[in-house]
């Protein structure tokens, strides 16, 4: 819009009237907001609007939010464009607001939208990875008395089943390499994901790590940049992912494991990239409870 195109001002006392005459390459705010939203939206989102030059992006199904954070910051450096979202990695329910795209003025030059198109490309900036049904086995290397076992199984069951997956069984094994190897082999044959408990995560000779190597797997990550739960570990045997639960989170405390488990239950694979972004916001104090899935908000609050 050419500033010289602002016409029709007249003194109405305290009030004034401004008429905007668009240039040939100007786009109305609502049309521009929809174009911007179409650029920003990746998979798993529905659009609502425009209303007052804003289009909301909502989760089409329950899942995990993914944000290309660096690219989002670069986009918001373009004056007159505004895109804001939830945190990367946050768990959302179907219909929940995930992000919004807004245009600041009433008219915007096509060239500004073309800058956004060139920056974003076809991949979008924000998406929701929906939960997919996965089979989960659990291997525990410690002796649990009946009350503790009931509590443990109920805790793990609530985590897995509330995210749309199913438990295929619990194996309680002795603290020996042969016992752990047998349990992991059985779990790998029946499940997509194995959760473990009872490992000594700082001991490279722990039977879990020895068994994983014996079965041709590898440990992908020792520890993660978030607390509590910083001592959990991630591994893979073939196409089966393994999440080593920290002792503090095996029963009733919300930990970093409760930020990683939802992502694994969308079908995301164990990798270093899975945990690399946890450091920003990784001080998991009580004020961070909103980042956890609904089941974890009912657990003991993290101490941070």
Secondary structure as the mmCIF struct_conf table of DSSP 4:
data_model
#
loop_
_struct_conf.conf_type_id
_struct_conf.id
_struct_conf.beg_label_comp_id
_struct_conf.beg_label_asym_id
_struct_conf.beg_label_seq_id
_struct_conf.end_label_comp_id
_struct_conf.end_label_asym_id
_struct_conf.end_label_seq_id
HELX_RH_3T_P HELX_RH_3T_P1 UNK A 3 UNK A 5
STRN STRN1 UNK A 6 UNK A 7
STRN STRN2 UNK A 11 UNK A 12
TURN_TY1_P TURN_TY1_P1 UNK A 13 UNK A 14
STRN STRN3 UNK A 15 UNK A 16
STRN STRN4 UNK A 19 UNK A 20
TURN_TY1_P TURN_TY1_P2 UNK A 24 UNK A 25
STRN STRN5 UNK A 26 UNK A 28
HELX_RH_AL_P HELX_RH_AL_P1 UNK A 29 UNK A 40
STRN STRN6 UNK A 41 UNK A 41
TURN_TY1_P TURN_TY1_P3 UNK A 43 UNK A 44
STRN STRN7 UNK A 45 UNK A 51
TURN_TY1_P TURN_TY1_P4 UNK A 52 UNK A 53
STRN STRN8 UNK A 54 UNK A 59
BEND BEND1 UNK A 60 UNK A 62
STRN STRN9 UNK A 63 UNK A 67
HELX_RH_AL_P HELX_RH_AL_P2 UNK A 69 UNK A 75
TURN_TY1_P TURN_TY1_P5 UNK A 76 UNK A 77
BEND BEND2 UNK A 78 UNK A 78
TURN_TY1_P TURN_TY1_P6 UNK A 79 UNK A 80
STRN STRN10 UNK A 81 UNK A 85
TURN_TY1_P TURN_TY1_P7 UNK A 88 UNK A 89
STRN STRN11 UNK A 91 UNK A 92
TURN_TY1_P TURN_TY1_P8 UNK A 94 UNK A 95
STRN STRN12 UNK A 97 UNK A 103
BEND BEND3 UNK A 104 UNK A 106
STRN STRN13 UNK A 107 UNK A 109
HELX_RH_AL_P HELX_RH_AL_P3 UNK A 110 UNK A 120
TURN_TY1_P TURN_TY1_P9 UNK A 121 UNK A 122
BEND BEND4 UNK A 123 UNK A 123
BEND BEND5 UNK A 125 UNK A 125
STRN STRN14 UNK A 126 UNK A 130
STRN STRN15 UNK A 135 UNK A 140
BEND BEND6 UNK A 142 UNK A 142
HELX_RH_AL_P HELX_RH_AL_P4 UNK A 146 UNK A 162
TURN_TY1_P TURN_TY1_P10 UNK A 163 UNK A 164
STRN STRN16 UNK A 166 UNK A 172
BEND BEND7 UNK A 175 UNK A 176
HELX_RH_AL_P HELX_RH_AL_P5 UNK A 177 UNK A 190
BEND BEND8 UNK A 192 UNK A 192
STRN STRN17 UNK A 193 UNK A 197
BEND BEND9 UNK A 198 UNK A 198
TURN_TY1_P TURN_TY1_P11 UNK A 201 UNK A 202
TURN_TY1_P TURN_TY1_P12 UNK A 204 UNK A 205
BEND BEND10 UNK A 206 UNK A 206
HELX_RH_AL_P HELX_RH_AL_P6 UNK A 207 UNK A 214
TURN_TY1_P TURN_TY1_P13 UNK A 215 UNK A 216
STRN STRN18 UNK A 218 UNK A 222
BEND BEND11 UNK A 223 UNK A 223
BEND BEND12 UNK A 225 UNK A 226
STRN STRN19 UNK A 227 UNK A 227
BEND BEND13 UNK A 228 UNK A 229
TURN_TY1_P TURN_TY1_P14 UNK A 230 UNK A 231
STRN STRN20 UNK A 233 UNK A 237
TURN_TY1_P TURN_TY1_P15 UNK A 238 UNK A 239
STRN STRN21 UNK A 240 UNK A 244
HELX_RH_3T_P HELX_RH_3T_P2 UNK A 247 UNK A 249
TURN_TY1_P TURN_TY1_P16 UNK A 250 UNK A 252
STRN STRN22 UNK A 253 UNK A 253
TURN_TY1_P TURN_TY1_P17 UNK A 256 UNK A 256
HELX_RH_AL_P HELX_RH_AL_P7 UNK A 257 UNK A 264
TURN_TY1_P TURN_TY1_P18 UNK A 265 UNK A 267
HELX_LH_PP_P HELX_LH_PP_P1 UNK A 268 UNK A 270
HELX_RH_AL_P HELX_RH_AL_P8 UNK A 272 UNK A 276
HELX_RH_3T_P HELX_RH_3T_P3 UNK A 277 UNK A 279
TURN_TY1_P TURN_TY1_P19 UNK A 280 UNK A 281
STRN STRN23 UNK A 283 UNK A 283
HELX_RH_3T_P HELX_RH_3T_P4 UNK A 286 UNK A 291
BEND BEND14 UNK A 292 UNK A 292
HELX_RH_AL_P HELX_RH_AL_P9 UNK A 294 UNK A 297
TURN_TY1_P TURN_TY1_P20 UNK A 298 UNK A 298
BEND BEND15 UNK A 299 UNK A 299
STRN STRN24 UNK A 300 UNK A 300
HELX_LH_PP_P HELX_LH_PP_P2 UNK A 301 UNK A 302
#
